Amino acid sequence: MPTTPAPIEEIEDADGTGRAASRSAVRSLLRLWPYVRPVRARLFSAAVVAVVASCTGLVIPLVLKWIVDGPVADRSTGGVWLGALFLLLLGIAEAALFGLRRWLVARPLAGVEAAMRADLYRHLQRLPIAFHDRWASGQLLSRGTTDLMLLRMFLAFPLTFLLVNSVTIVVGVLIMLVQDWTLGLVLLAPAVPVMIVCWLFEKRYSQVARQAQDQVGDLTTLVEESVLGIRIIKGFGRHRSQALAFRDLSRKLRGTELAKARLLAAIFAAITTLPELAVGAALVLGTVQVADGSLSAGTLVAFLSTALALRWPVESIGFLLAMSQEAATATERYFEVMDAEPESPTPPPSSAPMPPSGAAASGAAAGSGTPRTGAPSVGVPSARGGDGQGGLRFERVRFRYPDAEPDSVPVLDGIDLHIRHGETMALVGGTGSGKTTLTALVPRLHEVTTGRITLDGVDITAMPRERLRALVAVAFEEPTLFSAGVGENVLMGAAGTADEADLNRALAVAQAGFVHALPYGTDTQVGEQGLSLSGGQRQRLALARAVVGNPRFLVLDDPLSALDVHTEALVEAALRRVLAGTTALVVAHRPSTVMLADRVALLSGGRITAVGTHRQLLRTSAEYAWLMSGRTETTERENR
C-alpha cells in the first residue's frame, strides 16, 4: 500500500531520476477514461464545436484579403461594407460556438468530479485502519478537493484545447503555405526549437507540480490539526510554535510555487519570442515582395493576420502543458489512494493460518475453556454456551502491525482466551501491553497475523464484515462523536433497527440523562468531534451507542475512565443488567470496573499470563495485585 508521499527531493534521491521522470503523463491521464466514458459524446461534441469555432476565426484573414485586393483596391465602398458584415457574422458565429462548447462541458464535468469524489470517499471507508494510521488526513483531504478541482479544469479546458489548438495550428500553417510557401517556411523555422523547449519544460514542471501538491496536503494537515487541537494550543500557549510551523510550510509552498512560475515564465518567453521573431522576419520579407510586385498587399495582410491569429494557440502551449502536468500529478495522487487494497469481505485462508493441533488445548490451560473439537459450518453464530464452543474465543492469536519488520517482536503473541457465552471478561494489563490492540481484532479493525478468533464457534474471517460488526458493538477508549445530533450519534450503533424507546434505554444505561436538558434534547447538535460536551459526557454517549442495539457481543475499552465515582457507580449498576444478556470483553484499569466481570484475564508482554476471578488473581498474581492497587507486592501481602 502507498504511504504518505515523500517530498520530491527524497523521491529523486531514492531512484536518481525522480518520480515524475519515470512516469508518463499520458499514461496517468488515461486512467481517467472510466469516468470520462459516460460523457464522452458531449466532450467529443464540445471538441468538434471548438475546432469549428477556431477554424472560423481563420476565415477572417481570407475575408481581409478579399477586402484589400478587391473593394479597397477598386475603391468600392459597398464592397467594404459587405466585407465588414461578413467579419461581423464570423465574429458572432465564433463567439456563439465557443459559448456552446462551454455549455456542453459544464454539466457533465461537474458530474465527473462528483463521481470521482464519491468513489474516493466510499473507498476511504473501505480501507483498513492500517492505511489511515499511515496517511495524514490533510493529504487525503487535498486529494478529494484540490486535486479533483484540477482534474475538472483539465477536462474542461486543456484536454479540449490541446486538440483544438493543434488542429488550428495545422490548418493555419496550411493556409499560410498556400498564400506564399516561402513566408510559410520562415514561420515554421521556430517549430523544432519550440518542441525541444516544451519537452524540457514538461520534464521539469511535472516534478515541481508534484512537490507543490504534496506540500498543499502537508499544509492542510497542519491547519486541520491546529483547528482540532485549538484547546491544547491555547492551553499551553503554543500558538507561536504552531504559527512558526505554519510559516515554514507556507514558505516552502511559496518557494515551490515561485519555481513553477519561473518555469512558466521561461517557456512563455521562449514560445513567445521565437514565433515573434519569425513573424518579424516574414513581415520584412513580405514587404519586400509587395514592393517588388511579386506579392499582393491583400495576400500579405491575410498572411500576417493568419500568423497573428495563431499567436494564442502557439503561446498557450506552455499554459496547457502546465495544466496537463498538474492534472497528471493530481491523477497520480488520486489513484495512489484508489489503488490501496480495501478490506476484503473474507480474507484468503492464508491470511490467518490455523493453529497447529493441540493449540486449543493449550488455551484451556490458560483458562480458555474446553478444547475445540470441530469447526462449525460458515454462517451466523448461534447462542450456545454449554458446548465449550460458544462465546468469544481467541486461538493462538498473534498480531504484528502490517508495516512492522517481519522479524520484530509481535504486539500479541500466542493469545489463548475463551469468554464463554453470556460471560463478562475483564482484560487487565499495564500500559502498552496490547489491550486496545486485542479489542480491535474482534470487529476486524485489524487482521490477526496468525491464529484465529471465533464467535460462537464461527471464525470471524468467514463472516461478511457487515454481519460481524452488527453482532459486535464496540466502545473505544477515546470517545468520538460526529457533527450531528445526540440521538443520531447514539443510534449509529443500532444499524437502523432501534427506535425512540431503545434510544432512551441506552441513555439510561449510560446515565446520559443530561441530554434531555440540552437546548433541543436528543436533536441538539454536538459539534465537531463532540467537543461542545465534556469528556465524561462524550464517554457516556459512546457507551450508549455501544449498547443501544442490544448486541450479542460487546467490547468495551475502559468505558468509565472519564466518569466521577458517583456517576461511575450508577453506570455500573445499569451496565450490569446489560452485561447479563451479552458476551462481553471489558478493558479495565480500576477495581470497580473489574468487579463487573465474571472473570479476569491478565495481559502482560503480549500474552495472557493469568485467568481467574478477581479474588483468585489477587492471591496468585503479584503483577495483577500491583496493577489493581498501585502498591508494592510486599504491602499487598501484608494487607492479605
C-alpha positions as CSV (number, residue, x, y, z in Angstrom):
1,M,0.0,0.0,0.0
2,P,1.2,3.5,-0.6
3,T,2.4,5.6,2.3
4,T,2.2,9.3,2.8
5,P,4.1,10.8,-0.1
6,A,7.6,11.8,0.5
7,P,9.0,15.2,-0.6
8,I,10.2,15.4,-4.2
9,E,13.9,15.6,-3.0
10,E,13.6,12.3,-1.2
11,I,12.0,10.7,-4.3
12,E,14.7,11.9,-6.5
13,D,17.4,10.7,-4.1
14,A,15.8,7.3,-4.0
15,D,15.9,6.5,-7.7
16,G,18.2,9.1,-9.1
17,T,15.7,10.5,-11.6
18,G,12.6,11.4,-9.6
19,R,9.1,10.0,-9.7
20,A,7.9,12.4,-12.3
21,A,10.7,11.5,-14.7
22,S,9.8,7.8,-14.6
23,R,6.1,8.1,-15.3
24,S,4.2,9.1,-18.3
25,A,1.7,12.0,-18.0
26,V,-0.4,10.4,-20.8
27,R,-0.5,7.1,-19.1
28,S,-1.6,8.7,-15.9
29,L,-4.3,10.7,-17.6
30,L,-5.6,7.7,-19.4
31,R,-6.7,6.3,-16.1
32,L,-9.5,8.9,-16.1
33,W,-11.2,7.2,-19.0
34,P,-13.7,5.1,-17.0
35,Y,-15.0,8.4,-15.5
36,V,-15.0,10.2,-18.8
37,R,-16.5,7.4,-20.9
38,P,-20.2,8.1,-19.8
39,V,-19.9,11.7,-21.0
40,R,-17.6,11.1,-24.0
41,A,-20.3,12.1,-26.5
42,R,-20.7,15.6,-25.1
43,L,-17.0,16.1,-24.7
44,F,-16.4,15.0,-28.3
45,S,-19.2,17.3,-29.5
46,A,-17.6,20.1,-27.5
47,A,-14.2,19.5,-29.1
48,V,-15.7,19.5,-32.6
49,V,-17.6,22.7,-31.9
50,A,-14.4,24.3,-30.5
51,V,-12.4,23.2,-33.6
52,V,-15.1,24.7,-35.9
53,A,-15.1,27.9,-33.8
54,S,-11.3,28.2,-34.0
55,C,-11.2,27.5,-37.7
56,T,-14.0,30.0,-38.2
57,G,-11.5,32.6,-36.9
58,L,-9.0,31.6,-39.6
59,V,-11.5,32.5,-42.3
60,I,-11.3,36.2,-41.1
61,P,-7.8,36.7,-42.7
62,L,-9.2,35.4,-46.1
63,V,-12.1,37.9,-45.9
64,L,-9.5,40.6,-45.2
65,K,-7.5,39.6,-48.2
66,W,-10.7,39.8,-50.4
67,I,-11.4,43.3,-49.0
68,V,-7.9,44.6,-49.6
69,D,-7.4,43.1,-53.0
70,G,-11.0,43.8,-54.1
71,P,-13.1,46.6,-52.7
72,V,-10.2,48.6,-51.3
73,A,-8.1,48.3,-54.4
74,D,-11.2,49.2,-56.6
75,R,-12.3,51.9,-54.1
76,S,-15.7,50.2,-53.8
77,T,-17.4,51.5,-50.6
78,G,-20.2,49.0,-50.9
79,G,-17.8,46.1,-51.1
80,V,-16.1,47.3,-47.9
81,W,-19.4,47.3,-46.0
82,L,-20.2,43.9,-47.3
83,G,-16.8,42.6,-46.1
84,A,-17.4,44.3,-42.7
85,L,-20.7,42.4,-42.5
86,F,-19.0,39.1,-43.2
87,L,-16.4,39.8,-40.5
88,L,-19.2,40.7,-38.0
89,L,-21.1,37.5,-38.8
90,L,-17.9,35.4,-38.5
91,G,-17.1,37.0,-35.1
92,I,-20.7,36.3,-33.8
93,A,-20.5,32.7,-35.0
94,E,-17.1,32.2,-33.4
95,A,-18.4,33.6,-30.0
96,A,-21.6,31.5,-30.2
97,L,-19.7,28.3,-30.9
98,F,-17.3,28.9,-28.0
99,G,-20.3,29.6,-25.7
100,L,-21.9,26.3,-26.9
101,R,-18.7,24.4,-26.1
102,R,-18.7,25.6,-22.6
103,W,-22.4,24.7,-22.1
104,L,-21.7,21.2,-23.4
105,V,-18.9,20.5,-20.9
106,A,-20.1,22.3,-17.8
107,R,-22.7,19.9,-16.5
108,P,-21.1,16.5,-17.4
109,L,-17.7,17.5,-16.0
110,A,-19.3,18.6,-12.7
111,G,-20.8,15.1,-12.7
112,V,-17.4,13.5,-13.3
113,E,-15.9,15.4,-10.4
114,A,-18.8,14.4,-8.1
115,A,-18.5,10.8,-9.2
116,M,-14.7,10.7,-8.5
117,R,-15.2,12.4,-5.1
118,A,-17.9,9.9,-4.2
119,D,-15.7,7.0,-5.2
120,L,-12.8,8.3,-3.2
121,Y,-15.0,8.8,-0.1
122,R,-16.5,5.3,-0.5
123,H,-13.1,3.8,-0.9
124,L,-11.7,5.6,2.1
125,Q,-14.5,4.0,4.2
126,R,-13.4,0.5,3.0
127,L,-9.7,0.9,3.5
128,P,-8.2,-0.8,6.6
129,I,-7.3,1.1,9.7
130,A,-3.6,0.4,9.0
131,F,-3.9,2.7,5.9
132,H,-5.4,5.5,7.9
133,D,-2.7,5.1,10.5
134,R,-0.1,5.9,7.9
135,W,-1.7,8.6,5.9
136,A,-2.1,12.2,7.1
137,S,-5.7,13.4,6.9
138,G,-4.7,16.6,5.1
139,Q,-3.1,14.6,2.3
140,L,-6.4,12.7,1.8
141,L,-8.4,15.9,2.1
142,S,-6.3,17.6,-0.6
143,R,-6.8,14.7,-3.0
144,G,-10.6,15.0,-2.5
145,T,-10.7,18.7,-3.1
146,T,-7.8,20.5,-4.8
147,D,-6.7,17.6,-6.9
148,L,-10.2,16.9,-8.2
149,M,-10.7,20.5,-9.0
150,L,-7.5,20.4,-11.1
151,L,-8.8,17.4,-12.9
152,R,-12.2,19.1,-13.7
153,M,-10.3,22.1,-15.0
154,F,-8.1,19.9,-17.2
155,L,-11.1,18.1,-18.7
156,A,-12.9,21.4,-19.3
157,F,-10.1,23.3,-20.9
158,P,-6.6,21.8,-21.6
159,L,-7.9,18.4,-22.8
160,T,-10.1,20.1,-25.4
161,F,-7.7,22.9,-26.4
162,L,-4.7,20.8,-26.8
163,L,-6.6,19.2,-29.7
164,V,-8.3,22.4,-30.8
165,N,-5.0,24.4,-30.9
166,S,-3.1,21.6,-32.6
167,V,-5.8,21.5,-35.4
168,T,-5.8,25.3,-35.6
169,I,-2.1,25.5,-35.9
170,V,-2.0,22.8,-38.7
171,V,-4.9,24.5,-40.6
172,G,-3.3,27.9,-40.2
173,V,0.1,26.8,-41.4
174,L,-1.5,25.2,-44.5
175,I,-3.4,28.4,-45.2
176,M,-0.1,30.4,-45.0
177,L,1.8,27.9,-47.2
178,V,-1.0,28.2,-49.8
179,Q,-0.7,32.0,-49.6
180,D,3.1,32.0,-50.0
181,W,5.2,29.0,-49.3
182,T,8.4,31.0,-48.7
183,L,6.9,33.1,-46.0
184,G,5.3,29.9,-44.6
185,L,8.7,28.2,-44.2
186,V,10.0,31.3,-42.4
187,L,7.3,31.0,-39.8
188,L,7.9,27.2,-39.5
189,A,11.6,27.7,-38.6
190,P,11.0,28.0,-34.8
191,A,9.0,24.8,-34.7
192,V,11.8,22.5,-33.7
193,P,13.3,24.7,-31.0
194,V,9.8,25.2,-29.6
195,M,9.3,21.5,-29.4
196,I,12.6,21.0,-27.6
197,V,11.7,23.7,-25.1
198,C,8.3,22.1,-24.4
199,W,9.9,18.7,-23.8
200,L,12.4,20.1,-21.3
201,F,9.6,22.1,-19.6
202,E,7.3,19.2,-19.3
203,K,10.1,17.0,-17.7
204,R,10.9,19.6,-15.0
205,Y,7.4,21.0,-14.4
206,S,6.0,17.6,-13.5
207,Q,8.4,17.3,-10.6
208,V,7.7,20.7,-9.2
209,A,4.0,20.3,-9.6
210,R,4.1,17.0,-7.6
211,Q,6.1,18.7,-4.9
212,A,3.6,21.6,-4.7
213,Q,0.6,19.4,-4.4
214,D,2.2,17.3,-1.7
215,Q,3.1,20.4,0.2
216,V,-0.6,21.6,-0.1
217,G,-1.5,18.3,1.6
218,D,1.0,18.9,4.4
219,L,-0.3,22.4,5.0
220,T,-3.9,21.2,5.0
221,T,-2.9,18.6,7.7
222,L,-1.3,21.3,9.9
223,V,-4.3,23.6,9.6
224,E,-6.7,20.7,10.4
225,E,-4.6,19.7,13.4
226,S,-4.4,23.2,14.7
227,V,-8.2,23.7,14.5
228,L,-9.0,20.4,16.2
229,G,-6.3,20.9,18.8
230,I,-7.1,24.6,19.5
231,R,-7.7,23.9,23.2
232,I,-4.3,22.3,23.6
233,I,-2.6,25.2,21.6
234,K,-4.3,27.8,23.7
235,G,-4.0,25.9,27.0
236,F,-0.2,25.5,26.6
237,G,0.4,28.8,24.9
238,R,1.8,27.1,21.8
239,H,0.2,29.4,19.3
240,R,3.7,30.9,18.4
241,S,5.3,27.5,17.7
242,Q,2.2,26.5,15.6
243,A,2.5,29.8,13.7
244,L,6.1,29.2,13.0
245,A,5.4,25.7,11.7
246,F,2.7,27.1,9.5
247,R,5.0,29.8,8.3
248,D,7.7,27.3,7.4
249,L,5.4,25.1,5.4
250,S,3.9,28.2,3.7
251,R,7.3,29.4,2.8
252,K,8.2,26.0,1.3
253,L,5.0,26.0,-0.7
254,R,5.6,29.6,-1.8
255,G,9.1,28.7,-2.9
256,T,7.7,25.8,-4.9
257,E,5.0,27.9,-6.5
258,L,7.6,30.5,-7.4
259,A,9.7,27.7,-9.0
260,K,6.6,26.8,-11.1
261,A,6.2,30.5,-12.0
262,R,9.8,30.7,-13.1
263,L,9.4,27.7,-15.3
264,L,6.2,29.1,-16.8
265,A,7.9,32.4,-17.4
266,A,10.8,30.7,-19.2
267,I,8.6,28.7,-21.5
268,F,6.3,31.7,-22.2
269,A,9.4,33.8,-23.0
270,A,10.7,31.1,-25.4
271,I,7.4,30.3,-27.0
272,T,6.5,34.0,-27.5
273,T,9.9,35.2,-28.6
274,L,10.8,32.6,-31.2
275,P,7.5,32.9,-33.2
276,E,7.6,36.7,-32.9
277,L,11.0,36.8,-34.4
278,A,9.7,34.6,-37.2
279,V,6.7,36.9,-37.8
280,G,9.0,39.9,-37.9
281,A,11.2,38.2,-40.5
282,A,8.1,37.2,-42.5
283,L,6.9,40.8,-42.3
284,V,10.1,42.3,-43.7
285,L,10.4,39.6,-46.4
286,G,6.7,40.1,-47.4
287,T,7.0,43.8,-47.5
288,V,10.0,43.5,-49.9
289,Q,7.9,41.1,-52.1
290,V,5.0,43.5,-52.1
291,A,7.3,46.3,-53.1
292,D,8.8,44.2,-55.9
293,G,5.2,43.4,-57.1
294,S,5.7,39.6,-56.6
295,L,3.1,39.6,-53.7
296,S,-0.2,41.3,-53.4
297,A,-0.9,43.6,-50.4
298,G,-4.1,41.6,-49.7
299,T,-2.1,38.3,-49.6
300,L,0.4,39.9,-47.1
301,V,-2.4,41.2,-44.9
302,A,-4.0,37.7,-45.0
303,F,-0.7,36.0,-44.2
304,L,0.1,38.3,-41.3
305,S,-3.5,38.2,-40.0
306,T,-3.3,34.4,-40.0
307,A,0.1,34.4,-38.2
308,L,-1.3,36.7,-35.6
309,A,-4.4,34.5,-35.2
310,L,-2.1,31.6,-34.4
311,R,-0.3,33.5,-31.7
312,W,-2.7,32.4,-29.0
313,P,-2.7,28.7,-30.0
314,V,1.1,28.7,-30.0
315,E,1.6,30.8,-26.9
316,S,-1.0,28.8,-24.9
317,I,1.1,25.6,-25.4
318,G,3.1,26.3,-22.2
319,F,0.0,27.1,-20.2
320,L,-1.8,24.0,-21.5
321,L,1.2,21.7,-20.8
322,A,1.5,23.1,-17.3
323,M,-2.2,22.4,-16.6
324,S,-1.9,18.9,-18.1
325,Q,1.1,18.1,-16.0
326,E,-0.7,19.3,-12.8
327,A,-3.7,17.2,-13.9
328,A,-1.4,14.1,-14.5
329,T,0.1,14.6,-11.0
330,A,-3.4,15.0,-9.5
331,T,-4.5,11.8,-11.2
332,E,-1.5,10.0,-9.9
333,R,-2.2,11.2,-6.4
334,Y,-5.9,10.3,-6.7
335,F,-5.1,6.8,-7.8
336,E,-2.5,6.3,-5.1
337,V,-5.4,6.2,-2.7
338,M,-7.8,4.3,-5.0
339,D,-5.1,1.6,-5.7
340,A,-4.8,0.9,-2.0
341,E,-6.2,-2.5,-1.2
342,P,-9.5,-2.3,0.7
343,E,-10.7,-4.6,3.4
344,S,-11.8,-7.8,1.7
345,P,-15.1,-9.3,2.7
346,T,-13.5,-12.6,3.5
347,P,-9.6,-12.8,3.6
348,P,-8.0,-15.8,2.0
349,P,-7.3,-18.6,4.4
350,S,-3.6,-18.0,4.3
351,S,-4.1,-14.5,5.9
352,A,-5.0,-16.1,9.3
353,P,-3.3,-19.5,9.5
354,M,-4.9,-22.1,11.7
355,P,-3.1,-23.1,14.9
356,P,-1.5,-26.5,15.0
357,S,-3.5,-29.3,16.5
358,G,-3.5,-29.1,20.3
359,A,-3.4,-25.3,20.3
360,A,-6.8,-25.0,21.7
361,A,-5.9,-27.4,24.5
362,S,-3.0,-25.2,25.5
363,G,-5.6,-22.4,25.6
364,A,-7.6,-24.4,28.1
365,A,-4.6,-24.4,30.4
366,A,-4.8,-20.6,30.4
367,G,-8.5,-20.7,31.4
368,S,-9.8,-20.5,27.9
369,G,-12.3,-23.3,28.3
370,T,-12.9,-26.7,26.7
371,P,-10.7,-27.6,23.8
372,R,-12.2,-27.1,20.3
373,T,-13.5,-30.4,18.8
374,G,-14.7,-29.3,15.4
375,A,-15.3,-26.3,13.2
376,P,-18.9,-25.3,12.6
377,S,-20.1,-24.5,9.1
378,V,-19.8,-21.0,7.9
379,G,-22.8,-18.9,8.9
380,V,-24.2,-16.8,11.6
381,P,-23.2,-17.6,15.2
382,S,-25.8,-19.3,17.3
383,A,-26.2,-18.6,21.0
384,R,-24.5,-21.6,22.6
385,G,-22.9,-21.7,26.0
386,G,-22.6,-25.2,27.3
387,D,-20.7,-27.0,24.5
388,G,-17.4,-25.2,25.0
389,Q,-17.6,-23.5,21.6
390,G,-20.0,-20.7,22.4
391,G,-18.9,-17.2,23.2
392,L,-15.8,-15.4,22.1
393,R,-12.6,-17.4,21.6
394,F,-9.0,-16.4,20.7
395,E,-7.0,-19.3,19.5
396,R,-3.2,-18.9,19.3
397,V,-3.6,-15.3,18.1
398,R,-0.5,-13.5,17.1
399,F,-0.6,-9.9,15.8
400,R,2.1,-7.7,14.3
401,Y,1.3,-4.4,12.6
402,P,1.4,-4.6,8.8
403,D,4.3,-2.1,8.5
404,A,6.4,-3.7,11.2
405,E,9.5,-5.6,10.3
406,P,8.9,-9.3,9.8
407,D,11.3,-10.3,12.5
408,S,10.1,-7.7,15.0
409,V,8.5,-8.7,18.3
410,P,4.7,-9.2,17.8
411,V,2.4,-6.9,19.8
412,L,0.3,-10.0,20.7
413,D,1.9,-13.4,20.8
414,G,0.0,-16.7,21.3
415,I,-3.2,-15.4,22.8
416,D,-5.5,-18.2,24.0
417,L,-8.6,-17.0,25.7
418,H,-12.2,-18.1,25.9
419,I,-15.0,-15.9,27.0
420,R,-18.0,-18.1,27.5
421,H,-21.4,-17.4,26.2
422,G,-23.1,-14.8,28.5
423,E,-19.9,-14.2,30.4
424,T,-18.2,-10.9,31.0
425,M,-14.4,-11.0,30.9
426,A,-12.3,-8.1,32.2
427,L,-9.0,-7.6,30.4
428,V,-6.3,-6.0,32.7
429,G,-2.7,-5.1,31.8
430,G,-0.1,-2.4,32.1
431,T,0.3,0.5,29.7
432,G,1.4,-0.8,26.3
433,S,0.6,-4.4,27.0
434,G,-1.7,-4.7,23.9
435,K,-5.2,-4.4,25.4
436,T,-6.6,-2.0,22.9
437,T,-5.0,-3.9,20.0
438,L,-6.6,-7.1,21.2
439,T,-10.1,-5.5,21.3
440,A,-9.6,-4.1,17.8
441,L,-9.1,-7.6,16.4
442,V,-12.7,-8.7,17.4
443,P,-14.5,-6.4,14.9
444,R,-11.6,-6.9,12.4
445,L,-10.3,-3.4,12.5
446,H,-7.0,-5.2,12.2
447,E,-6.5,-8.7,10.9
448,V,-4.7,-11.3,13.0
449,T,-1.2,-12.3,11.8
450,T,-1.7,-15.9,12.7
451,G,-4.3,-17.8,14.7
452,R,-8.0,-17.1,14.7
453,I,-10.9,-15.6,16.6
454,T,-14.4,-17.3,16.7
455,L,-17.8,-16.1,17.8
456,D,-20.0,-18.9,19.0
457,G,-17.7,-21.3,17.1
458,V,-17.7,-19.4,13.8
459,D,-14.4,-18.0,12.5
460,I,-14.9,-14.2,12.2
461,T,-13.0,-14.2,8.9
462,A,-15.8,-16.5,7.5
463,M,-18.4,-13.8,8.1
464,P,-19.2,-10.8,6.0
465,R,-17.8,-7.7,7.8
466,E,-21.2,-6.1,7.9
467,R,-22.6,-9.1,9.7
468,L,-19.7,-9.3,12.1
469,R,-20.0,-5.6,13.0
470,A,-23.7,-6.0,13.5
471,L,-23.0,-8.7,16.1
472,V,-20.2,-6.9,17.9
473,A,-20.6,-3.5,19.4
474,V,-17.6,-1.5,20.5
475,A,-16.9,1.5,22.8
476,F,-13.4,2.8,22.2
477,E,-11.1,4.3,24.8
478,E,-11.3,7.6,23.0
479,P,-15.0,8.5,22.5
480,T,-15.5,10.0,19.1
481,L,-18.7,11.9,18.2
482,F,-19.8,13.4,14.9
483,S,-21.2,16.7,13.9
484,A,-24.8,15.6,14.3
485,G,-27.5,15.4,16.8
486,V,-27.1,13.5,20.1
487,G,-29.7,10.9,19.1
488,E,-28.1,10.4,15.7
489,N,-24.7,9.7,17.3
490,V,-26.2,7.2,19.7
491,L,-28.3,5.4,17.1
492,M,-25.3,4.9,14.9
493,G,-24.7,1.8,17.0
494,A,-28.0,0.2,16.0
495,A,-27.7,0.0,12.2
496,G,-31.2,1.5,11.7
497,T,-33.0,-1.1,13.9
498,A,-33.5,1.0,17.1
499,D,-36.4,3.2,17.9
500,E,-37.0,6.0,20.4
501,A,-37.5,3.5,23.3
502,D,-34.2,1.9,22.6
503,L,-32.5,5.3,22.5
504,N,-33.9,6.2,25.9
505,R,-33.0,2.9,27.3
506,A,-29.4,3.2,26.1
507,L,-29.2,6.8,27.5
508,A,-30.5,5.5,30.9
509,V,-27.9,2.7,31.0
510,A,-25.1,5.2,30.3
511,Q,-26.6,7.7,32.8
512,A,-26.7,10.2,30.0
513,G,-29.9,11.9,31.1
514,F,-28.1,15.2,30.7
515,V,-29.1,15.2,27.0
516,H,-32.7,16.0,27.9
517,A,-31.5,19.3,29.5
518,L,-29.8,20.3,26.3
519,P,-31.5,23.1,24.2
520,Y,-33.1,20.7,21.7
521,G,-32.8,17.4,23.7
522,T,-31.6,14.5,21.6
523,D,-31.8,16.7,18.5
524,T,-29.1,19.0,19.8
525,Q,-26.0,19.2,17.6
526,V,-22.9,18.3,19.5
527,G,-20.4,20.0,17.1
528,E,-17.3,18.7,15.5
529,Q,-15.7,15.8,17.5
530,G,-18.3,16.4,20.2
531,L,-16.0,19.0,21.8
532,S,-19.0,21.0,23.0
533,L,-19.5,18.3,25.6
534,S,-17.3,17.3,28.5
535,G,-15.1,14.2,28.4
536,G,-17.4,12.3,30.7
537,Q,-20.5,13.2,28.7
538,R,-18.8,12.1,25.4
539,Q,-17.8,8.8,27.1
540,R,-21.4,8.2,28.3
541,L,-22.8,8.8,24.8
542,A,-20.2,6.4,23.3
543,L,-21.3,3.8,25.9
544,A,-24.9,4.4,25.0
545,R,-24.0,3.9,21.3
546,A,-22.5,0.6,22.1
547,V,-25.5,-0.8,24.0
548,V,-28.4,0.7,22.0
549,G,-28.6,-2.2,19.6
550,N,-28.7,-5.0,22.2
551,P,-25.5,-6.5,20.7
552,R,-24.8,-10.2,21.1
553,F,-21.1,-9.4,21.7
554,L,-19.8,-6.3,23.5
555,V,-16.3,-4.9,23.5
556,L,-15.6,-2.0,25.9
557,D,-12.3,-0.3,26.1
558,D,-12.0,1.3,29.5
559,P,-15.6,2.7,29.2
560,L,-15.8,4.5,32.5
561,S,-12.4,6.2,32.8
562,A,-13.7,9.8,32.5
563,L,-16.5,9.4,35.0
564,D,-16.6,10.7,38.5
565,V,-17.0,8.0,41.2
566,H,-20.7,8.7,41.8
567,T,-21.7,8.6,38.1
568,E,-19.4,5.5,37.7
569,A,-21.4,3.7,40.4
570,L,-24.7,4.5,38.7
571,V,-23.4,3.4,35.3
572,E,-22.0,0.2,36.6
573,A,-25.3,-0.7,38.3
574,A,-27.2,-0.2,35.0
575,L,-24.5,-1.8,32.9
576,R,-24.7,-5.0,35.0
577,R,-28.2,-5.6,33.6
578,V,-26.9,-5.2,30.0
579,L,-23.9,-7.4,30.6
580,A,-26.1,-10.1,31.9
581,G,-27.6,-10.7,28.5
582,T,-24.5,-10.5,26.3
583,T,-21.0,-11.8,25.9
584,A,-18.6,-9.0,26.8
585,L,-14.9,-8.2,26.9
586,V,-14.1,-5.2,29.0
587,V,-10.8,-3.5,29.3
588,A,-10.4,-2.3,32.9
589,H,-7.9,-0.3,34.9
590,R,-9.8,0.1,38.1
591,P,-11.1,-2.5,40.6
592,S,-14.7,-1.0,40.3
593,T,-14.7,-1.8,36.6
594,V,-13.2,-5.3,37.2
595,M,-16.0,-6.1,39.6
596,L,-18.4,-6.0,36.7
597,A,-16.8,-9.1,35.2
598,D,-17.3,-12.8,36.0
599,R,-13.6,-13.5,35.3
600,V,-10.4,-11.5,34.7
601,A,-7.6,-12.1,32.1
602,L,-4.2,-10.5,32.8
603,L,-2.3,-9.4,29.6
604,S,1.4,-8.9,30.0
605,G,4.0,-8.6,27.3
606,G,1.5,-9.5,24.6
607,R,0.5,-12.8,26.3
608,I,-2.3,-13.9,28.6
609,T,-0.4,-14.8,31.8
610,A,-3.3,-15.5,34.1
611,V,-7.1,-16.0,34.0
612,G,-9.4,-16.3,37.0
613,T,-11.7,-14.3,39.3
614,H,-10.7,-11.0,40.8
615,R,-10.1,-12.6,44.2
616,Q,-8.1,-15.5,42.7
617,L,-5.7,-13.3,40.8
618,L,-5.2,-11.0,43.8
619,R,-4.0,-14.1,45.7
620,T,-1.9,-15.7,42.9
621,S,-0.6,-12.9,40.7
622,A,1.7,-10.2,42.2
623,E,1.5,-8.2,38.9
624,Y,-2.3,-8.2,39.0
625,A,-2.3,-7.1,42.6
626,W,0.1,-4.4,41.9
627,L,-2.0,-3.1,38.9
628,M,-5.1,-3.1,40.9
629,S,-3.7,-1.4,44.0
630,G,-0.7,0.6,42.8
631,R,1.1,-0.6,45.9
632,T,4.2,-2.8,46.2
633,E,4.0,-6.5,46.4
634,T,5.1,-6.5,50.0
635,T,2.4,-4.2,51.1
636,E,-0.2,-6.2,49.2
637,R,0.9,-9.4,51.1
638,E,0.8,-7.6,54.4
639,N,-2.7,-6.5,53.8
640,R,-3.8,-10.0,53.0
